[in-house]
């Protein structure tokens, strides 16, 4: 019973929305961190916003990649759990 609560699987098994509750917040925070890093670099080097734009795109790419890896790993675990139950 305790193991089910820790893994996030419900009574049906499988993935739930709670498994991915923090993905959106993580996505936004990574973009915001890279935005501020780009602004800081722009102020330091005087590049008129180019590094801010680059920071936003790099942050979005990194956030998307992180989200993709997390969802792919969860899907793989779910598929293995379903195969083991058959």
SEMI-106392 format. One record per residue: residue number from 1; residue in three letters; x, z, y of N, C-alpha, C, O, CB in turn. Coordinates in Angstrom, 2 decimals. Atoms other than C-alpha are relative to their C-alpha. Glycine has a CB too. Layout:
<pts>
<pt NUM, 'ala', <X, Z, Y>, <X, Z, Y>, <X, Z, Y>, <X, Z, Y>, <X, Z, Y>>
...
</pts>
This chain:
<pts>
<pt 1, 'unk', <0.82, 0.00, -1.19>, <0.00, 0.00, 0.00>, <0.87, 0.00, 1.25>, <0.60, -0.76, 2.18>, <-0.93, 1.20, 0.00>>
<pt 2, 'unk', <-0.88, -0.05, -1.16>, <2.78, 0.90, 2.45>, <0.75, -1.31, 0.18>, <0.96, -1.75, 1.31>, <0.98, 1.15, -0.13>>
<pt 3, 'unk', <-0.73, 1.26, -0.11>, <4.67, -2.30, 1.63>, <-0.84, -1.09, 0.62>, <-0.33, -1.91, 1.38>, <0.48, -0.45, -1.37>>
<pt 4, 'unk', <0.87, 1.01, -0.59>, <1.65, -4.42, 2.54>, <-0.07, 0.15, 1.51>, <-0.09, -0.85, 2.23>, <-1.40, 0.08, -0.60>>
<pt 5, 'unk', <0.07, -0.23, -1.44>, <1.49, -2.80, 5.98>, <1.29, -0.43, 0.68>, <1.26, -0.98, 1.79>, <-0.28, 1.48, 0.29>>
<pt 6, 'unk', <-1.29, 0.33, -0.60>, <5.18, -3.33, 6.63>, <0.24, -1.50, 0.05>, <0.82, -1.99, 1.02>, <1.11, 0.67, -0.77>>
<pt 7, 'unk', <-0.26, 1.43, 0.02>, <5.25, -6.99, 5.65>, <-0.98, -0.77, 0.85>, <-0.73, -1.94, 1.16>, <-0.04, -0.51, -1.40>>
<pt 8, 'unk', <0.97, 0.68, -0.84>, <2.20, -7.82, 7.73>, <-1.00, -0.81, -0.80>, <-1.82, -1.51, -0.19>, <0.69, -0.88, 0.96>>
<pt 9, 'unk', <0.97, 0.75, 0.77>, <0.24, -9.31, 4.82>, <-1.30, 0.79, -0.09>, <-1.30, 2.00, -0.30>, <0.54, -0.31, -1.41>>
<pt 10, 'unk', <1.31, -0.63, 0.07>, <-3.43, -8.59, 4.83>, <-0.48, 0.07, -1.43>, <0.29, -0.15, -2.37>, <-1.01, -0.74, 0.86>>
<pt 11, 'unk', <0.56, -0.11, 1.34>, <-5.74, -8.11, 1.90>, <-0.04, -1.37, -0.68>, <0.04, -1.45, -1.90>, <-1.40, 0.61, 0.07>>
<pt 12, 'unk', <0.00, 1.35, 0.55>, <-5.91, -11.90, 1.45>, <1.41, -0.46, -0.32>, <1.58, -1.39, -1.11>, <-0.66, -0.97, 0.96>>
<pt 13, 'unk', <-1.36, 0.50, 0.12>, <-2.16, -12.24, 1.59>, <0.19, -1.11, 1.01>, <-0.76, -1.47, 1.71>, <0.31, -0.50, -1.44>>
<pt 14, 'unk', <-0.23, 1.08, -0.92>, <-0.59, -14.98, 3.61>, <0.39, 0.48, 1.38>, <0.62, 1.67, 1.60>, <-1.22, -0.85, 0.10>>
<pt 15, 'unk', <-0.44, -0.29, -1.37>, <0.31, -15.14, 7.27>, <-1.19, 0.38, 0.85>, <-2.31, -0.08, 0.64>, <0.73, -1.20, 0.61>>
<pt 16, 'unk', <1.05, -0.38, -0.93>, <-1.67, -13.52, 10.02>, <0.51, -0.18, 1.43>, <1.69, -0.43, 1.64>, <-0.46, 1.48, -0.23>>
<pt 17, 'unk', <-0.38, 0.14, -1.40>, <-1.68, -13.73, 13.80>, <0.94, 1.10, 0.45>, <1.75, 0.90, 1.35>, <-1.22, -0.01, 0.87>>
<pt 18, 'unk', <-0.86, -1.12, -0.37>, <0.01, -10.34, 14.00>, <1.47, -0.28, -0.33>, <2.37, 0.28, 0.29>, <-0.46, 1.26, -0.71>>
<pt 19, 'unk', <-1.38, 0.35, 0.35>, <3.09, -11.84, 12.35>, <0.71, -0.71, 1.14>, <1.94, -0.67, 1.24>, <0.02, -0.88, -1.24>>
<pt 20, 'unk', <-0.59, 0.80, -1.07>, <3.62, -14.01, 15.42>, <-0.41, 0.46, 1.39>, <-0.36, -0.32, 2.34>, <-0.37, -1.44, -0.18>>
<pt 21, 'unk', <0.51, -0.51, -1.28>, <2.30, -11.80, 18.21>, <1.06, -0.05, 1.10>, <0.72, -0.28, 2.26>, <-0.51, 1.43, -0.17>>
<pt 22, 'unk', <-1.05, -0.04, -1.01>, <5.65, -11.60, 20.00>, <0.66, -1.33, 0.29>, <1.53, -1.41, 1.15>, <1.03, 0.95, -0.41>>
<pt 23, 'unk', <-0.67, 1.29, -0.17>, <6.59, -15.28, 19.76>, <-0.20, -0.55, 1.40>, <0.74, -1.05, 2.01>, <-0.52, -1.00, -1.03>>
<pt 24, 'unk', <0.27, 0.52, -1.33>, <4.91, -16.27, 23.02>, <0.73, 0.76, 1.09>, <1.25, 0.16, 2.03>, <-1.47, 0.04, 0.28>>
<pt 25, 'unk', <-0.72, -0.82, -0.98>, <6.40, -13.36, 24.94>, <1.49, -0.32, -0.05>, <2.14, -0.43, 0.99>, <-0.24, 1.50, -0.27>>
<pt 26, 'unk', <-1.42, 0.34, 0.14>, <9.85, -14.15, 23.55>, <0.27, -1.37, 0.62>, <1.29, -1.55, 1.29>, <0.42, 0.00, -1.49>>
<pt 27, 'unk', <-0.16, 1.35, -0.55>, <9.40, -17.82, 24.50>, <0.08, 0.06, 1.52>, <0.98, -0.53, 2.12>, <-1.16, -0.91, -0.44>>
<pt 28, 'unk', <0.03, -0.10, -1.46>, <8.51, -16.93, 28.10>, <1.23, 0.74, 0.54>, <1.81, 0.33, 1.54>, <-1.27, 0.71, 0.45>>
<pt 29, 'unk', <-1.14, -0.78, -0.49>, <11.27, -14.33, 28.47>, <1.31, -0.78, -0.06>, <2.13, -0.68, 0.85>, <0.13, 1.27, -0.81>>
<pt 30, 'unk', <-1.23, 0.79, 0.10>, <14.00, -16.68, 27.26>, <0.06, -1.02, 1.14>, <1.11, -1.22, 1.74>, <0.07, -0.72, -1.38>>
<pt 31, 'unk', <0.02, 0.97, -1.10>, <12.92, -19.32, 29.78>, <0.28, 0.69, 1.33>, <1.03, 0.16, 2.15>, <-1.36, -0.73, 0.05>>
<pt 32, 'unk', <-0.21, -0.72, -1.26>, <12.80, -16.74, 32.59>, <1.45, 0.44, 0.16>, <2.00, 0.37, 1.25>, <-0.93, 1.21, 0.08>>
<pt 33, 'unk', <-1.40, -0.43, -0.06>, <16.26, -15.40, 31.73>, <0.90, -1.18, 0.37>, <1.78, -1.04, 1.22>, <0.45, 0.62, -1.35>>
<pt 34, 'unk', <-0.82, 1.17, -0.32>, <17.75, -18.90, 31.79>, <-0.30, -0.53, 1.39>, <0.59, -1.08, 2.05>, <-0.23, -1.10, -1.04>>
<pt 35, 'unk', <0.34, 0.39, -1.38>, <15.88, -19.66, 35.03>, <0.82, 0.81, 0.99>, <1.43, 0.25, 1.90>, <-1.51, 0.20, 0.26>>
<pt 36, 'unk', <-0.76, -0.84, -0.92>, <17.47, -16.68, 36.76>, <1.51, -0.22, -0.12>, <2.24, -0.13, 0.87>, <-0.33, 1.47, -0.25>>
<pt 37, 'unk', <-1.43, 0.30, 0.17>, <20.86, -17.48, 35.26>, <0.36, -1.29, 0.75>, <1.41, -1.37, 1.37>, <0.36, -0.13, -1.50>>
<pt 38, 'unk', <-0.23, 1.24, -0.73>, <20.57, -21.01, 36.67>, <-0.02, 0.20, 1.50>, <0.78, -0.39, 2.22>, <-1.03, -1.02, -0.39>>
<pt 39, 'unk', <0.05, -0.29, -1.44>, <19.58, -19.68, 40.10>, <1.26, 0.72, 0.45>, <1.82, 0.43, 1.51>, <-1.24, 0.85, 0.33>>
<pt 40, 'unk', <-1.22, -0.73, -0.33>, <22.51, -17.28, 40.07>, <1.20, -0.95, 0.08>, <2.01, -0.87, 1.00>, <0.26, 1.11, -1.04>>
<pt 41, 'unk', <-1.10, 0.97, -0.01>, <24.90, -20.09, 39.17>, <-0.11, -0.97, 1.18>, <0.90, -1.35, 1.76>, <0.02, -0.78, -1.31>>
<pt 42, 'unk', <0.18, 0.86, -1.17>, <23.37, -22.31, 41.87>, <0.48, 0.68, 1.28>, <1.15, 0.07, 2.10>, <-1.47, -0.40, 0.15>>
<pt 43, 'unk', <-0.44, -0.74, -1.19>, <23.94, -19.63, 44.49>, <1.51, 0.18, 0.02>, <2.13, 0.15, 1.08>, <-0.68, 1.37, 0.06>>
<pt 44, 'unk', <-1.45, -0.22, 0.09>, <27.47, -19.06, 43.26>, <0.79, -1.27, 0.29>, <1.82, -1.23, 0.97>, <0.35, 0.53, -1.39>>
<pt 45, 'unk', <-0.74, 1.26, -0.14>, <28.51, -22.73, 43.16>, <-0.59, -0.94, 1.04>, <0.02, -1.97, 1.34>, <0.05, -0.70, -1.32>>
<pt 46, 'unk', <0.62, 0.83, -1.01>, <26.14, -24.19, 45.77>, <-0.42, -1.37, -0.49>, <-0.17, -2.38, 0.18>, <0.94, -0.17, 1.14>>
<pt 47, 'unk', <0.36, 1.28, 0.60>, <24.71, -26.91, 43.53>, <-1.44, -0.43, 0.28>, <-1.93, -1.36, -0.35>, <0.22, 0.06, -1.48>>
<pt 48, 'unk', <1.33, 0.43, -0.49>, <21.27, -27.10, 45.23>, <-1.06, -0.18, -1.10>, <-1.78, -1.17, -1.08>, <0.14, -1.28, 0.74>>
<pt 49, 'unk', <1.09, 0.01, 0.98>, <19.03, -26.38, 42.25>, <0.25, -0.72, -1.30>, <-0.58, -0.66, -2.20>, <-1.16, -0.57, 0.61>>
<pt 50, 'unk', <-0.26, 0.76, 1.23>, <20.64, -28.54, 39.60>, <0.19, 0.92, -1.21>, <-0.29, 0.63, -2.30>, <1.25, -0.88, 0.18>>
<pt 51, 'unk', <-0.22, -0.93, 1.11>, <21.75, -25.59, 37.49>, <-1.25, 0.80, -0.33>, <-1.41, 1.25, -1.46>, <1.15, 0.95, 0.32>>
<pt 52, 'unk', <1.28, -0.65, 0.28>, <18.34, -23.96, 37.85>, <-0.84, -0.88, -0.92>, <-1.42, -0.39, -1.89>, <-0.77, 0.30, 1.31>>
<pt 53, 'unk', <0.74, 0.94, 0.85>, <16.71, -27.05, 36.39>, <0.62, -0.07, -1.39>, <-0.09, -0.05, -2.40>, <-0.04, -1.40, 0.64>>
<pt 54, 'unk', <-0.69, 0.02, 1.30>, <19.33, -27.22, 33.65>, <-0.27, 1.28, -0.77>, <-0.49, 1.24, -1.98>, <1.52, -0.20, 0.20>>
<pt 55, 'unk', <0.27, -1.28, 0.65>, <18.80, -23.52, 32.92>, <-1.39, 0.07, -0.60>, <-1.58, 0.59, -1.70>, <0.18, 1.12, 0.97>>
<pt 56, 'unk', <1.38, 0.00, 0.52>, <15.05, -23.98, 32.52>, <-0.10, -0.86, -1.25>, <-0.71, -0.46, -2.24>, <-0.99, -0.50, 1.08>>
<pt 57, 'unk', <0.06, 0.87, 1.17>, <15.50, -26.90, 30.13>, <0.78, 0.57, -1.18>, <0.33, 0.47, -2.32>, <0.51, -1.38, 0.34>>
<pt 58, 'unk', <-0.78, -0.62, 1.09>, <18.20, -25.13, 28.12>, <-0.77, 1.19, -0.57>, <-0.82, 1.38, -1.79>, <1.40, 0.45, 0.52>>
<pt 59, 'unk', <0.79, -1.14, 0.46>, <16.05, -22.00, 27.97>, <-1.20, -0.44, -0.81>, <-1.50, 0.17, -1.84>, <-0.46, 0.82, 1.19>>
<pt 60, 'unk', <1.15, 0.50, 0.75>, <13.01, -23.98, 26.85>, <0.42, -0.52, -1.37>, <-0.25, -0.28, -2.37>, <-0.72, -1.11, 0.78>>
<pt 61, 'unk', <-0.50, 0.50, 1.27>, <15.05, -25.72, 24.17>, <0.40, 1.13, -0.95>, <0.09, 1.09, -2.14>, <1.19, -0.92, 0.23>>
<pt 62, 'unk', <-0.41, -1.14, 0.82>, <16.54, -22.45, 22.94>, <-1.21, 0.78, -0.48>, <-1.24, 1.22, -1.63>, <0.94, 0.92, 0.78>>
<pt 63, 'unk', <1.20, -0.73, 0.38>, <13.13, -20.76, 22.93>, <-0.78, -0.76, -1.06>, <-1.28, -0.17, -2.02>, <-0.89, 0.26, 1.24>>
<pt 64, 'unk', <0.72, 0.80, 0.98>, <11.52, -23.63, 21.05>, <0.72, 0.04, -1.35>, <0.08, 0.16, -2.39>, <-0.14, -1.45, 0.48>>
<pt 65, 'unk', <-0.78, -0.04, 1.24>, <14.34, -23.66, 18.48>, <-0.17, 1.34, -0.71>, <-0.32, 1.39, -1.93>, <1.48, -0.27, 0.29>>
<pt 66, 'unk', <0.18, -1.33, 0.57>, <14.02, -19.90, 17.96>, <-1.40, 0.15, -0.61>, <-1.55, 0.70, -1.69>, <0.22, 1.07, 1.08>>
<pt 67, 'unk', <1.37, -0.07, 0.49>, <10.25, -20.18, 17.57>, <-0.14, -0.84, -1.28>, <-0.78, -0.41, -2.24>, <-1.00, -0.48, 1.08>>
<pt 68, 'unk', <0.06, 0.88, 1.17>, <10.63, -23.07, 15.11>, <0.64, 0.66, -1.22>, <0.08, 0.63, -2.31>, <0.70, -1.33, 0.30>>
<pt 69, 'unk', <-0.68, -0.67, 1.12>, <13.12, -21.13, 12.97>, <-0.82, 1.17, -0.53>, <-0.92, 1.36, -1.74>, <1.38, 0.50, 0.43>>
<pt 70, 'unk', <0.79, -1.17, 0.42>, <10.91, -18.03, 12.92>, <-1.24, -0.44, -0.78>, <-1.56, 0.15, -1.81>, <-0.41, 0.84, 1.23>>
<pt 71, 'unk', <1.21, 0.47, 0.67>, <7.77, -19.95, 11.96>, <0.35, -0.68, -1.32>, <-0.37, -0.50, -2.31>, <-0.77, -0.97, 0.90>>
<pt 72, 'unk', <-0.41, 0.65, 1.25>, <9.60, -22.05, 9.35>, <0.37, 1.03, -1.07>, <0.01, 0.87, -2.23>, <1.19, -0.94, 0.26>>
<pt 73, 'unk', <-0.38, -1.04, 0.97>, <11.07, -18.94, 7.71>, <-1.23, 0.73, -0.52>, <-1.32, 1.03, -1.71>, <0.98, 1.00, 0.65>>
<pt 74, 'unk', <1.22, -0.68, 0.43>, <7.66, -17.24, 7.64>, <-0.82, -0.89, -0.92>, <-1.39, -0.41, -1.90>, <-0.84, 0.42, 1.22>>
<pt 75, 'unk', <0.74, 0.93, 0.84>, <6.05, -20.34, 6.17>, <0.65, -0.11, -1.38>, <-0.04, -0.17, -2.40>, <-0.08, -1.39, 0.66>>
<pt 76, 'unk', <-0.72, 0.08, 1.28>, <8.74, -20.55, 3.50>, <-0.26, 1.25, -0.84>, <-0.50, 1.16, -2.04>, <1.51, -0.18, 0.23>>
<pt 77, 'unk', <0.31, -1.25, 0.71>, <8.22, -16.86, 2.59>, <-1.43, -0.02, -0.53>, <-1.67, 0.40, -1.66>, <0.21, 1.21, 0.93>>
<pt 78, 'unk', <1.40, 0.05, 0.41>, <4.46, -17.41, 2.45>, <-0.18, -0.95, -1.19>, <-0.91, -0.63, -2.12>, <-0.88, -0.44, 1.16>>
<pt 79, 'unk', <0.09, 0.94, 1.12>, <4.85, -20.45, 0.17>, <0.57, 0.61, -1.28>, <0.01, 0.43, -2.36>, <0.74, -1.31, 0.35>>
<pt 80, 'unk', <-0.60, -0.64, 1.17>, <7.15, -18.49, -2.16>, <-0.91, 1.10, -0.55>, <-1.02, 1.25, -1.76>, <1.37, 0.57, 0.34>>
<pt 81, 'unk', <0.93, -1.04, 0.45>, <4.68, -15.59, -2.28>, <-1.19, -0.60, -0.72>, <-1.63, -0.06, -1.74>, <-0.49, 0.83, 1.19>>
<pt 82, 'unk', <1.15, 0.65, 0.65>, <1.83, -17.93, -3.14>, <0.38, -0.56, -1.36>, <-0.41, -0.48, -2.30>, <-0.55, -1.11, 0.89>>
<pt 83, 'unk', <-0.45, 0.53, 1.29>, <3.85, -19.59, -5.91>, <0.19, 1.12, -1.00>, <-0.11, 0.94, -2.18>, <1.29, -0.80, 0.16>>
<pt 84, 'unk', <-0.25, -1.11, 0.93>, <4.80, -16.22, -7.40>, <-1.31, 0.64, -0.49>, <-1.34, 1.25, -1.55>, <0.88, 1.05, 0.68>>
<pt 85, 'unk', <1.29, -0.58, 0.40>, <1.14, -15.14, -7.51>, <-0.74, -0.87, -1.01>, <-1.69, -0.39, -1.64>, <-0.88, 0.21, 1.21>>
<pt 86, 'unk', <0.71, 0.89, 0.92>, <0.08, -18.14, -9.61>, <0.28, 0.31, -1.40>, <-0.24, -0.36, -2.29>, <0.35, -1.41, 0.26>>
</pts>
